[in-house]
Amino acid sequence: MRFINPSALRPEIFFSSVPLWNWDINGYQVVMIIWNIFLAILSIFVSYYFLELLQKRKIETWKKVAVGIIWLLLVPNTAYVMTDARHIIGYCPVEEYGKVCTENAWMTIFFFAYALVGWVTMVMSVLPLRQWIQKKKGKRASLDFILALMPLMALGVLLGLINRWNSWEVLSNPILIFKTLLAYVSDLTYAKNWFIVSILLYILYFGGEILFGKFKLSFRVRPQQRRTRNLNVK
């Protein structure tokens, strides 16, 4: 049985009072599109901030761990944007020739471009950390990082897509989220989805790394300039 998150903390509930809520594209609220893009971009900023902390020795370990956990909770929001391409389904009556209608033909490109935002932000959120790990620990360690991360990201995507959980609800309702997680290891249908999505994320990430890696997304911390005093020698 499919579990649907009953929490009032879902964005579609607290955004429903926004004046622009009734503005939608094929029944998908534009406010939610903006919100999801915001979360995806936020993941990039948290990734770079986390990387900056990792490169500073004087920062307390607990701060690094805390920011790392926040990043891990946010990064699935990037890949989740790709799943929103599902909103193109039903954009035309089924009897239309070629399943394309003149009025809404533009939606095919719109939802593709929107899903592309998820792909790009996923790579941009992960690649700098992988580059840093490779520099510090070697290629094998950086590969292990990706191999371990993608199944976790796939699980986060499915928890949002199927069960409608949000990243911040790990703090508000961890027990119920844990119970939901059990379905992905005990139910064959859930486990199959998890496995296939993980494989697809591997393909999308490594493909994106080839395409976007040339932009050198690695973060560089600017060396701190030492303050010197001008001494007037008489």
Summary of the structure (lengths in Angstrom):
residues: 234
radius of gyration: 21.3
end to end distance: 85.7
largest distance: 93.5
contacts: 617
relative contact order: 0.13
helix: 70%
strand: 2%
